């Protein structure tokens, strides 16, 4: 989880850092208590292209306010993917690098197994010594 870049009080998933996060406000009125509407907030995650299409609807020939059409009163962007720094792409490792890495993993695994076997052997010897006493 990482903090949103426009509102640090909200934490977002790191995998969704290249999506828009919008806080949507909804108001509902209870019968008999019309003076004090219930206000609820929801944070929604939109892919970049989807959000840009929805925003384009409000600037089109026949403008449509997607916030009102969705039954919400207000919307505020709390994480903008355009403000995120692009991470460099991972480089492809060569076959020799992979082979070295695999050999190192195998060597570490063998070392761990030696330690585990030595511990088991010591435990068995200690139990055998206790039985002979």
N, C-alpha and C positions, 0 to 999 in steps of 0.2 A: 504494500500500500504506500502511496506517495501523496503528498498534499497537492491539491488543485492549484494551478498557477495564478488564478485570479482571486480565489477565496481560500486561504490557507487553512481555514477551520474545517474544510471538507477533505476527507481522504478518499482517493480513487484507486482503483486497481492499476498496477503498473502496466499491465498488458493493454489497458484502454487509454494509455497516455496520448495516443494519436487520434482520439475521438473527442467530439464536443460533449461536455457535461453541462446540463442546463437544470437550474432549480425552477420547478414549476409550482405555482401557487394556485390552490383551488379553494374556493369558498362555498360553503353549503349552509343553507338556512334550515333550522329545525322549526317545525310548526309550533306556534305558541311562544317561541323565543326568537322572533325575527330581528330584534334589536342587536343581538350578539351572534353574528354568523361564526361558524366553525371555520378556521383557517388551517389548511394542511399544506405541507410542502413535500414535494417529491423531487428527487434528483434522477434525471434520465440521461442515459448515454446514447448519443447518436453518432453514427459513422459520419465522417467528414462530408462525403458527397451527398448523403441523405439530408443532413442539416442545411447544406448550402442550397439544395433544391427547395426545401421548405421555406427558407428565407427568400428565395427568388419568387415564390408564389406571392409574397406581399408587394413585390415591385413589378409584377406583370401587368398585362393589359387590363385584366379583371382581377384586381388585388384580393387575395384571400389571407386573412390573418389566421395562421395555423394555430396560434396559441388559443384564441377564442374558439376556433372550430373544434379544438380538442377538449373544450370545456374548462379551460384554465383561465385565470384572471391575469396573471403576469408570468413572465419568463425572464430569467437572468442567467447569462452564460457565466459559469464558475470555473470552467477549464477550457481554454482555447488551444487546439492542437497547433495552430500557426505560431504560437509562442514557444513551443517545445523545440529543443535542439535535436536535430537528426543525429542518431548514433551512427558511427561508421559501420559499414557492412563488415561482417565477419569474413576473414580471409580463408580461403580453402587451403587446408594443410596438405602437404605433399604426402606421398606414400611412405617416404622414409621417415617423416615426422610421425606419422601414425604408427609405424612399426616401432620406433623408439619409445613412443608413449605406451604402446601395448606391452613392450618388454619391461618398462619401468613398473607398470601396474602388476605384471606377473611377479616381478621381484619383490614388490611390497607385499603381495598376497602370500608368497612363500615365507617371507620373514614373519608375517602375522601368524601363519600356521605353525612355524617352528616355536614361537613363543607360546601359543595355545597348547601345543603338544607337550612342551616342557612343563607348563603349569599343571596339565592333567597328570603327567608322570609323577611330579612332586606330590600331588594330592594323593595319588594311589600309594606311593611309598609311605606317606605319613599315615594313611589309614592302615596299611599293613603293619607298620611299626606299633601302632596303638593296639592292634589285635594280638600281637605277639607278647605284649607286656602282661 
